[in-house]
């Protein structure tokens, strides 16, 4: 987390805020008095809330989305939002946004001749190398090699995107 902040949050403020919330949750679990046992996490985002978030994320994908932006769109606190979001999607908001960026990048790579640096920018990645690293993890090939082969066959994800992309 210190490295991320000292480098100016190159992965975006949503990532930095996710790290901070993760640290807070860890400290609460390990340093506070034991809480009453839970019977399981409850609560999920409604379909309309999830649809609203999807629309917001799609419209703001290439900007530096923040946790505050996502929370305020639904009128929820950060911790409540993260809990409901994870219960609904099974992944963190940051990973969800990164998966959406990967999907947009894949569409641009396979359907346009834009330079990969412009594809990275249009999909909201910090750099072309950031796109390449995550794209290779998700699709098992680099964006350049996919573009070279795009005429022969479409590349399919190596696995389902949400659980497999490690960010």
N, C-alpha and C positions, 0 to 999 in steps of 0.2 A: 504494500500500500504506500509506503514511503517512497519507493522508487517511482511509482505511478504519479504521485503528487509532485515529486521533485522534477519530473520530466514534463510537467505541465498538462497532465491528464491526456496523453496522446490517444488513449482508447475512448475518450469521451467522458463527460461528466456522469452519465448513467452508470458506467463501469466504476468510476471512483465512488459514487454514492452507494453502489451495491457492495463494494468492499467495506465501506464504513458501516453499513447496516449489518453486514456479516460479522464484523468485529464486535459491534454492539450486542448482537444476538449471542455470540460466543461468550462475551463477558457476563451477560445476564445468566447464561446457563452455568458458567463455572464459578462466578464470584458472588452470586446472590443466594439468598436462602432458598432451599428447595421449594418448588411450587407443588401444589396438589397434582396428583397424576391426572393426565388427560385421557379421555376415552377415544381420542382421535381428533384430528383437525376438522373443524366445521366451517362452513361458509365458503361460498364461491361467488365469482362475479356473475351477474345475470347475463343473459344473452345480449341484451341491449347494451349493457356496460362493455362487454367484450367486443361487440361490433363497433361501438364508439371508439374504443381504444385501437382496434385494428385500423379504422379509418384515420385516426390521428397519427398513428405510426406510419401508415402508408403515405400520408401527406407530408409528414415531417421527417421521412426516413433519411434524407441526406443532410439534415441539420443535426446539431448536437443535442439530442433529446436528453432531458434530465428527469430524474425521479419526480421532482417537484411538478414538472409539466404533466406527467402521467397521472400523478396523484390528484392534482387540482382539477384535471378533466373529469374526475369522478367524485371529487369532494371528499376524499379519504385521506387519513394520515398515512405516512410512509410505511410504518410497520403493518398497519391493517391492510393497506393496498398490496404489499408484497405477499402477505399471508394468503389473501384471497386470490391473488394472481397465480401464485404457485399451486394452490389447491385446484384452480381451474385449468391451468395449462400443464402443470407438472414440471415446469422449469421457471427460472428466474426471469424477471423482466428484461435484464440485459441480454441473456441468451436468446430470448424470444425475438428481440429487436435484431440481434446479429443474424439469426436465422432468416428473418425477413429481408435483411440486407443481402444475404447470400442468395436467396431466391431471386431478388431483383438483379443482382450481378449475373447470375446464371442466365436469366432471360436476355439481358443485354449482350452477354458474351456470345450466346448462340443465335441471336437474331440481328446483330448489328456488326458493323466493321469499325466501331469506335475504338480508339486506342485504349489499352487496358487501364492506363492511368485515368482516363476520363470515365471509364466504367466504374472504377473504384470510387471516384469522386461522386458520380451520379448515384451510386448505391449507398453512399454515406460512410465509406471506410476512410480511415485516417491516411492511408497510403496504399499504393499498389502492392507493396510487400505484405501489408496487413491483409488485404484481400486474398493474395496468393496463398498465404499460410493457412487461413481459415477455409478457403475454397478447397485446397488439397485435402484437408482433414475431412471435409464434408463429402466431397465428390470423388476422392481418390485420384485426382489428376489436377495438374496446374491449369489455370485459365488459358495460358498460351497453348498448351497441348490440346485442350478441348476445342479451342478456336481452330487449330490446324486440322482437327478431325471432324469438325462440325458438319461438313458436307457428307461424310460417310455414314455416320450414325450419331444419334443423340446419346449423351452421357446420362446415366441414371445415378442417383445418389448411392454411395456405398452402403448407407443404412438410413433409417429414418432420421431426418435432420434434428428435431428437438433433443432427443437424448444423446446423440452421438457427437455433436459439435462441442469440443472442449475449448472454452474461451478463457 
